[in-house]
Amino acid sequence: MTSGIVTAILLIAFIGLCLWAWSKRRQRDFAEASRLPLEEDRTQREPRA
């Protein structure tokens, strides 16, 4: 019985996390974060004097 309750709570938490990650409010933040590695590479590869 207890393991079933724990499983249900974890399932609800997982679904909630998925909904949060795919919400439109988070889309801009994740798009910005996805560009960070490219921006860091660009700053490291600037021509040297």
C-alpha beads as a LAMMPS data file, in Angstrom:
LAMMPS data file: protein, C-alpha beads

49 atoms
48 bonds

1 atom types
1 bond types

-500.0 500.0 xlo xhi
-500.0 500.0 ylo yhi
-500.0 500.0 zlo zhi

Masses

1 110.0

Atoms # bond

1 1 1 0.000 0.000 0.000
2 1 1 2.749 2.439 0.946
3 1 1 4.752 1.737 -2.198
4 1 1 1.654 2.443 -4.300
5 1 1 1.192 5.829 -2.626
6 1 1 4.855 6.709 -3.124
7 1 1 4.633 5.656 -6.782
8 1 1 1.542 7.824 -7.301
9 1 1 3.221 10.841 -5.675
10 1 1 6.344 10.409 -7.812
11 1 1 4.231 10.026 -10.955
12 1 1 2.365 13.246 -10.171
13 1 1 5.667 15.023 -9.481
14 1 1 7.103 13.781 -12.795
15 1 1 4.057 14.927 -14.756
16 1 1 4.190 18.298 -13.002
17 1 1 7.876 18.680 -13.876
18 1 1 7.177 17.845 -17.517
19 1 1 4.349 20.381 -17.674
20 1 1 6.573 23.031 -16.082
21 1 1 9.437 22.354 -18.488
22 1 1 7.221 22.495 -21.579
23 1 1 5.180 25.539 -20.525
24 1 1 5.292 28.600 -22.752
25 1 1 6.507 30.761 -19.860
26 1 1 9.738 28.721 -19.666
27 1 1 10.317 28.542 -23.432
28 1 1 12.182 31.875 -23.617
29 1 1 14.449 31.000 -20.678
30 1 1 15.340 27.596 -22.111
31 1 1 15.966 29.071 -25.578
32 1 1 18.349 31.582 -24.030
33 1 1 20.101 28.869 -22.030
34 1 1 20.493 26.715 -25.143
35 1 1 22.493 29.498 -26.822
36 1 1 24.964 29.916 -23.937
37 1 1 27.533 27.306 -25.101
38 1 1 27.658 28.901 -28.550
39 1 1 28.141 32.373 -27.129
40 1 1 30.942 31.137 -24.860
41 1 1 32.723 29.521 -27.829
42 1 1 32.433 32.750 -29.796
43 1 1 34.036 34.812 -27.026
44 1 1 36.861 32.300 -26.591
45 1 1 37.665 32.245 -30.314
46 1 1 38.100 35.976 -30.783
47 1 1 41.236 36.815 -32.751
48 1 1 44.353 37.317 -30.708
49 1 1 46.447 40.427 -31.090

Bonds

1 1 1 2
2 1 2 3
3 1 3 4
4 1 4 5
5 1 5 6
6 1 6 7
7 1 7 8
8 1 8 9
9 1 9 10
10 1 10 11
11 1 11 12
12 1 12 13
13 1 13 14
14 1 14 15
15 1 15 16
16 1 16 17
17 1 17 18
18 1 18 19
19 1 19 20
20 1 20 21
21 1 21 22
22 1 22 23
23 1 23 24
24 1 24 25
25 1 25 26
26 1 26 27
27 1 27 28
28 1 28 29
29 1 29 30
30 1 30 31
31 1 31 32
32 1 32 33
33 1 33 34
34 1 34 35
35 1 35 36
36 1 36 37
37 1 37 38
38 1 38 39
39 1 39 40
40 1 40 41
41 1 41 42
42 1 42 43
43 1 43 44
44 1 44 45
45 1 45 46
46 1 46 47
47 1 47 48
48 1 48 49
